[in-house]
Amino acid sequence: MLIKYLKRRFINNFNFAKKGMSNLEEMYYRAGDLPKPEVNPEHLRVYGHQLCPFVQRAYLALGAKGIPFQKCNVDLDQKAQWHLDFNGGLVPILETPSGEMANESGVIQQFALEYAQPGQGINLLPSEGKPGDKEAGIKTAQMRLKMQEFDKVFHSSWWGAMMHRLSDDEKNAAAMEGLKKIEEMFVKFMNGKDFLSGEAEPNLLDLHCYPMVEKAIMMENSPWHDGFVKMGMKEQLPVTYAYVHRMREHPVSGPHKITEKAYNNWLLGMNTMEMGKKKQLDIDMLVNV
């Protein structure tokens, strides 16, 4: 009950000297005209929103490297002026205890790799800890090319169906064509293992792809369940389906998975929008869970 109570609290311009408050407690910032929260004097902070896959990528990299950080969920439906001034209101944003900020998920992932001590967390790159190893270096380069391959297929196919609530047969067919290509990629990448790394544990390739495909597979038992069934996702994407649920239970990614209730709240919000328009990620989606 205490955890549920703390998750429901709004923390706007919090004074960390306040008694009983942990510097790693998750924050909920309504933004708008509210001032920017004071910096966390002891830990890194990531401004974002649980349902944003780019924010998830940042969370996953920091978590995988065992770097303590505080999540500050931001209302992206009423962005604060400081946020707009910094980077146009995009997320994620990484903030240090001294107040320095950096944005973009790829930049934050690279920060996690460089900030972690040798041997800290799990290895995310084949070349990690292997300076001068040409074979490991080539594997890392090939992994980054796989990321680009995934992005090209996923982003060109999935979002059309998503923005039309899985109700447009033509867009659904295009989405499934792309997802089936990704299914083939995943089989090849895994090479008989459980993760896209082709190893017994996930690496940066998994952390890059998983937040995107999770959004598709989590349509099951959601307000858009009928579209999920009509598209035959579970039957046609068995490897991707099992992979997403495996990642949702993994100790590295599990703490940063989207919650079903929050995702369903967003989909219900999408149902109120004009077809093709996106419902912005707001705080109420997360608090009312």
Contacts in CASP RR format, 6 or more apart in sequence:
PFRMAT RR
TARGET T0000
AUTHOR 0000-0000-0000
METHOD contacts of the structure
MODEL  1
MLIKYLKRRFINNFNFAKKGMSNLEEMYYRAGDLPKPEVNPEHLRVYGHQ
LCPFVQRAYLALGAKGIPFQKCNVDLDQKAQWHLDFNGGLVPILETPSGE
MANESGVIQQFALEYAQPGQGINLLPSEGKPGDKEAGIKTAQMRLKMQEF
DKVFHSSWWGAMMHRLSDDEKNAAAMEGLKKIEEMFVKFMNGKDFLSGEA
EPNLLDLHCYPMVEKAIMMENSPWHDGFVKMGMKEQLPVTYAYVHRMREH
PVSGPHKITEKAYNNWLLGMNTMEMGKKKQLDIDMLVNV
6 25 0 8 1.000
6 26 0 8 1.000
7 26 0 8 1.000
7 287 0 8 1.000
7 289 0 8 1.000
8 287 0 8 1.000
9 28 0 8 1.000
10 28 0 8 1.000
10 29 0 8 1.000
10 30 0 8 1.000
10 283 0 8 1.000
10 287 0 8 1.000
11 25 0 8 1.000
11 27 0 8 1.000
11 28 0 8 1.000
11 29 0 8 1.000
11 37 0 8 1.000
12 29 0 8 1.000
12 30 0 8 1.000
12 34 0 8 1.000
12 35 0 8 1.000
12 37 0 8 1.000
13 34 0 8 1.000
13 35 0 8 1.000
13 36 0 8 1.000
13 37 0 8 1.000
13 38 0 8 1.000
14 21 0 8 1.000
14 27 0 8 1.000
14 37 0 8 1.000
14 38 0 8 1.000
15 38 0 8 1.000
16 23 0 8 1.000
16 38 0 8 1.000
16 40 0 8 1.000
16 41 0 8 1.000
16 42 0 8 1.000
23 40 0 8 1.000
23 41 0 8 1.000
23 42 0 8 1.000
23 43 0 8 1.000
23 70 0 8 1.000
24 43 0 8 1.000
24 68 0 8 1.000
24 69 0 8 1.000
24 70 0 8 1.000
25 70 0 8 1.000
26 70 0 8 1.000
26 71 0 8 1.000
26 72 0 8 1.000
26 73 0 8 1.000
27 37 0 8 1.000
27 45 0 8 1.000
27 70 0 8 1.000
27 71 0 8 1.000
27 72 0 8 1.000
27 73 0 8 1.000
28 72 0 8 1.000
28 73 0 8 1.000
28 283 0 8 1.000
28 286 0 8 1.000
28 287 0 8 1.000
29 37 0 8 1.000
29 47 0 8 1.000
29 72 0 8 1.000
29 73 0 8 1.000
29 74 0 8 1.000
29 75 0 8 1.000
29 283 0 8 1.000
30 75 0 8 1.000
30 78 0 8 1.000
30 283 0 8 1.000
31 74 0 8 1.000
31 75 0 8 1.000
31 76 0 8 1.000
31 78 0 8 1.000
31 79 0 8 1.000
31 80 0 8 1.000
31 83 0 8 1.000
32 75 0 8 1.000
32 78 0 8 1.000
32 79 0 8 1.000
32 80 0 8 1.000
32 81 0 8 1.000
33 80 0 8 1.000
34 80 0 8 1.000
35 80 0 8 1.000
35 82 0 8 1.000
36 80 0 8 1.000
36 82 0 8 1.000
36 83 0 8 1.000
37 72 0 8 1.000
39 45 0 8 1.000
39 95 0 8 1.000
39 96 0 8 1.000
39 97 0 8 1.000
39 98 0 8 1.000
39 99 0 8 1.000
40 70 0 8 1.000
40 95 0 8 1.000
40 97 0 8 1.000
41 97 0 8 1.000
42 97 0 8 1.000
43 68 0 8 1.000
43 69 0 8 1.000
43 70 0 8 1.000
43 97 0 8 1.000
44 62 0 8 1.000
44 67 0 8 1.000
44 68 0 8 1.000
44 69 0 8 1.000
44 70 0 8 1.000
44 94 0 8 1.000
44 95 0 8 1.000
44 96 0 8 1.000
44 97 0 8 1.000
45 69 0 8 1.000
45 70 0 8 1.000
45 71 0 8 1.000
45 72 0 8 1.000
45 94 0 8 1.000
45 95 0 8 1.000
46 55 0 8 1.000
46 58 0 8 1.000
46 59 0 8 1.000
46 62 0 8 1.000
46 69 0 8 1.000
46 70 0 8 1.000
46 71 0 8 1.000
46 72 0 8 1.000
46 92 0 8 1.000
46 93 0 8 1.000
46 94 0 8 1.000
46 95 0 8 1.000
46 108 0 8 1.000
47 72 0 8 1.000
47 74 0 8 1.000
47 83 0 8 1.000
47 91 0 8 1.000
47 92 0 8 1.000
47 93 0 8 1.000
47 95 0 8 1.000
48 55 0 8 1.000
48 71 0 8 1.000
48 72 0 8 1.000
48 73 0 8 1.000
48 74 0 8 1.000
48 76 0 8 1.000
48 91 0 8 1.000
48 92 0 8 1.000
48 93 0 8 1.000
49 55 0 8 1.000
49 73 0 8 1.000
49 74 0 8 1.000
49 76 0 8 1.000
49 91 0 8 1.000
49 281 0 8 1.000
49 286 0 8 1.000
50 56 0 8 1.000
50 71 0 8 1.000
50 73 0 8 1.000
50 258 0 8 1.000
50 259 0 8 1.000
50 262 0 8 1.000
50 286 0 8 1.000
51 258 0 8 1.000
51 262 0 8 1.000
51 263 0 8 1.000
51 266 0 8 1.000
51 281 0 8 1.000
51 285 0 8 1.000
51 286 0 8 1.000
52 76 0 8 1.000
52 91 0 8 1.000
52 92 0 8 1.000
52 281 0 8 1.000
53 211 0 8 1.000
53 212 0 8 1.000
53 214 0 8 1.000
53 215 0 8 1.000
54 91 0 8 1.000
54 92 0 8 1.000
54 104 0 8 1.000
54 105 0 8 1.000
54 211 0 8 1.000
55 91 0 8 1.000
55 92 0 8 1.000
55 105 0 8 1.000
56 210 0 8 1.000
56 211 0 8 1.000
56 214 0 8 1.000
56 256 0 8 1.000
56 258 0 8 1.000
57 92 0 8 1.000
57 105 0 8 1.000
57 106 0 8 1.000
57 108 0 8 1.000
57 109 0 8 1.000
57 207 0 8 1.000
57 208 0 8 1.000
57 211 0 8 1.000
58 92 0 8 1.000
58 94 0 8 1.000
58 105 0 8 1.000
58 106 0 8 1.000
58 108 0 8 1.000
58 109 0 8 1.000
58 112 0 8 1.000
59 69 0 8 1.000
59 71 0 8 1.000
59 92 0 8 1.000
59 256 0 8 1.000
60 207 0 8 1.000
60 210 0 8 1.000
60 211 0 8 1.000
60 252 0 8 1.000
60 253 0 8 1.000
60 256 0 8 1.000
61 108 0 8 1.000
61 109 0 8 1.000
61 112 0 8 1.000
61 113 0 8 1.000
61 124 0 8 1.000
61 204 0 8 1.000
61 207 0 8 1.000
62 69 0 8 1.000
62 108 0 8 1.000
62 112 0 8 1.000
63 69 0 8 1.000
63 112 0 8 1.000
63 121 0 8 1.000
63 252 0 8 1.000
63 255 0 8 1.000
63 256 0 8 1.000
64 112 0 8 1.000
64 121 0 8 1.000
64 122 0 8 1.000
64 124 0 8 1.000
64 202 0 8 1.000
64 207 0 8 1.000
64 252 0 8 1.000
65 112 0 8 1.000
65 113 0 8 1.000
65 115 0 8 1.000
65 116 0 8 1.000
65 120 0 8 1.000
65 121 0 8 1.000
65 122 0 8 1.000
65 124 0 8 1.000
66 116 0 8 1.000
66 120 0 8 1.000
66 121 0 8 1.000
67 112 0 8 1.000
67 115 0 8 1.000
67 116 0 8 1.000
67 120 0 8 1.000
73 283 0 8 1.000
73 286 0 8 1.000
74 83 0 8 1.000
74 91 0 8 1.000
74 283 0 8 1.000
75 281 0 8 1.000
75 282 0 8 1.000
75 283 0 8 1.000
76 89 0 8 1.000
76 91 0 8 1.000
76 280 0 8 1.000
76 281 0 8 1.000
76 282 0 8 1.000
77 280 0 8 1.000
77 281 0 8 1.000
77 282 0 8 1.000
78 282 0 8 1.000
79 88 0 8 1.000
79 89 0 8 1.000
83 89 0 8 1.000
83 93 0 8 1.000
86 93 0 8 1.000
86 101 0 8 1.000
86 103 0 8 1.000
87 93 0 8 1.000
87 103 0 8 1.000
90 103 0 8 1.000
90 104 0 8 1.000
91 103 0 8 1.000
92 103 0 8 1.000
92 104 0 8 1.000
92 105 0 8 1.000
92 108 0 8 1.000
93 101 0 8 1.000
93 102 0 8 1.000
93 103 0 8 1.000
94 101 0 8 1.000
94 102 0 8 1.000
94 103 0 8 1.000
94 107 0 8 1.000
94 108 0 8 1.000
94 111 0 8 1.000
95 101 0 8 1.000
102 108 0 8 1.000
102 111 0 8 1.000
109 124 0 8 1.000
109 204 0 8 1.000
109 207 0 8 1.000
112 124 0 8 1.000
113 124 0 8 1.000
113 125 0 8 1.000
113 128 0 8 1.000
118 129 0 8 1.000
119 129 0 8 1.000
122 201 0 8 1.000
122 202 0 8 1.000
122 203 0 8 1.000
122 252 0 8 1.000
123 129 0 8 1.000
123 203 0 8 1.000
124 203 0 8 1.000
124 204 0 8 1.000
124 207 0 8 1.000
125 140 0 8 1.000
125 143 0 8 1.000
125 203 0 8 1.000
125 204 0 8 1.000
126 136 0 8 1.000
126 137 0 8 1.000
126 139 0 8 1.000
126 140 0 8 1.000
126 143 0 8 1.000
126 203 0 8 1.000
127 133 0 8 1.000
127 136 0 8 1.000
127 137 0 8 1.000
127 139 0 8 1.000
127 140 0 8 1.000
130 136 0 8 1.000
130 137 0 8 1.000
143 203 0 8 1.000
143 204 0 8 1.000
143 205 0 8 1.000
146 185 0 8 1.000
146 189 0 8 1.000
146 196 0 8 1.000
146 205 0 8 1.000
147 204 0 8 1.000
147 205 0 8 1.000
147 208 0 8 1.000
147 209 0 8 1.000
149 185 0 8 1.000
150 182 0 8 1.000
150 185 0 8 1.000
150 208 0 8 1.000
150 209 0 8 1.000
150 212 0 8 1.000
153 178 0 8 1.000
153 181 0 8 1.000
153 182 0 8 1.000
153 185 0 8 1.000
154 178 0 8 1.000
154 182 0 8 1.000
154 209 0 8 1.000
154 212 0 8 1.000
154 213 0 8 1.000
156 178 0 8 1.000
157 174 0 8 1.000
157 175 0 8 1.000
157 177 0 8 1.000
157 178 0 8 1.000
157 179 0 8 1.000
157 181 0 8 1.000
158 175 0 8 1.000
158 178 0 8 1.000
158 179 0 8 1.000
158 212 0 8 1.000
158 216 0 8 1.000
160 168 0 8 1.000
160 171 0 8 1.000
160 174 0 8 1.000
160 175 0 8 1.000
161 168 0 8 1.000
161 171 0 8 1.000
161 172 0 8 1.000
161 174 0 8 1.000
161 175 0 8 1.000
161 231 0 8 1.000
162 175 0 8 1.000
162 215 0 8 1.000
163 275 0 8 1.000
163 276 0 8 1.000
163 277 0 8 1.000
163 278 0 8 1.000
164 171 0 8 1.000
164 275 0 8 1.000
164 276 0 8 1.000
165 224 0 8 1.000
165 270 0 8 1.000
165 271 0 8 1.000
165 275 0 8 1.000
166 172 0 8 1.000
166 219 0 8 1.000
166 224 0 8 1.000
166 226 0 8 1.000
166 227 0 8 1.000
166 228 0 8 1.000
166 230 0 8 1.000
166 231 0 8 1.000
167 227 0 8 1.000
167 275 0 8 1.000
172 227 0 8 1.000
172 230 0 8 1.000
172 231 0 8 1.000
175 231 0 8 1.000
176 231 0 8 1.000
176 232 0 8 1.000
176 233 0 8 1.000
176 236 0 8 1.000
179 213 0 8 1.000
179 216 0 8 1.000
179 233 0 8 1.000
179 236 0 8 1.000
179 237 0 8 1.000
179 240 0 8 1.000
180 236 0 8 1.000
180 237 0 8 1.000
182 213 0 8 1.000
182 240 0 8 1.000
183 236 0 8 1.000
183 237 0 8 1.000
183 238 0 8 1.000
183 239 0 8 1.000
183 240 0 8 1.000
186 196 0 8 1.000
186 209 0 8 1.000
186 239 0 8 1.000
186 240 0 8 1.000
186 243 0 8 1.000
187 239 0 8 1.000
189 196 0 8 1.000
189 197 0 8 1.000
189 198 0 8 1.000
189 205 0 8 1.000
190 196 0 8 1.000
190 198 0 8 1.000
190 239 0 8 1.000
190 243 0 8 1.000
191 198 0 8 1.000
192 198 0 8 1.000
193 199 0 8 1.000
193 200 0 8 1.000
194 200 0 8 1.000
194 243 0 8 1.000
194 246 0 8 1.000
195 201 0 8 1.000
195 202 0 8 1.000
195 203 0 8 1.000
195 206 0 8 1.000
195 243 0 8 1.000
195 246 0 8 1.000
195 247 0 8 1.000
196 202 0 8 1.000
196 203 0 8 1.000
196 205 0 8 1.000
196 206 0 8 1.000
196 209 0 8 1.000
196 243 0 8 1.000
197 203 0 8 1.000
197 205 0 8 1.000
197 206 0 8 1.000
201 252 0 8 1.000
202 210 0 8 1.000
202 247 0 8 1.000
202 250 0 8 1.000
202 252 0 8 1.000
202 253 0 8 1.000
206 247 0 8 1.000
206 253 0 8 1.000
207 253 0 8 1.000
210 243 0 8 1.000
210 244 0 8 1.000
210 247 0 8 1.000
210 253 0 8 1.000
213 240 0 8 1.000
213 243 0 8 1.000
213 244 0 8 1.000
214 244 0 8 1.000
214 247 0 8 1.000
214 248 0 8 1.000
214 257 0 8 1.000
214 258 0 8 1.000
215 258 0 8 1.000
215 263 0 8 1.000
216 233 0 8 1.000
216 240 0 8 1.000
217 233 0 8 1.000
217 237 0 8 1.000
217 240 0 8 1.000
217 241 0 8 1.000
217 244 0 8 1.000
217 245 0 8 1.000
218 244 0 8 1.000
218 258 0 8 1.000
218 260 0 8 1.000
218 263 0 8 1.000
219 225 0 8 1.000
219 227 0 8 1.000
219 228 0 8 1.000
219 233 0 8 1.000
220 228 0 8 1.000
220 233 0 8 1.000
220 234 0 8 1.000
221 260 0 8 1.000
222 228 0 8 1.000
222 260 0 8 1.000
222 263 0 8 1.000
222 264 0 8 1.000
222 267 0 8 1.000
223 264 0 8 1.000
223 267 0 8 1.000
223 268 0 8 1.000
223 271 0 8 1.000
224 267 0 8 1.000
228 234 0 8 1.000
233 241 0 8 1.000
234 241 0 8 1.000
247 253 0 8 1.000
247 254 0 8 1.000
247 257 0 8 1.000
248 254 0 8 1.000
248 257 0 8 1.000
259 289 0 8 1.000
261 288 0 8 1.000
261 289 0 8 1.000
262 285 0 8 1.000
262 286 0 8 1.000
262 289 0 8 1.000
265 284 0 8 1.000
265 285 0 8 1.000
265 286 0 8 1.000
265 288 0 8 1.000
265 289 0 8 1.000
266 279 0 8 1.000
266 281 0 8 1.000
266 285 0 8 1.000
269 279 0 8 1.000
270 278 0 8 1.000
270 279 0 8 1.000
272 279 0 8 1.000
273 279 0 8 1.000
END
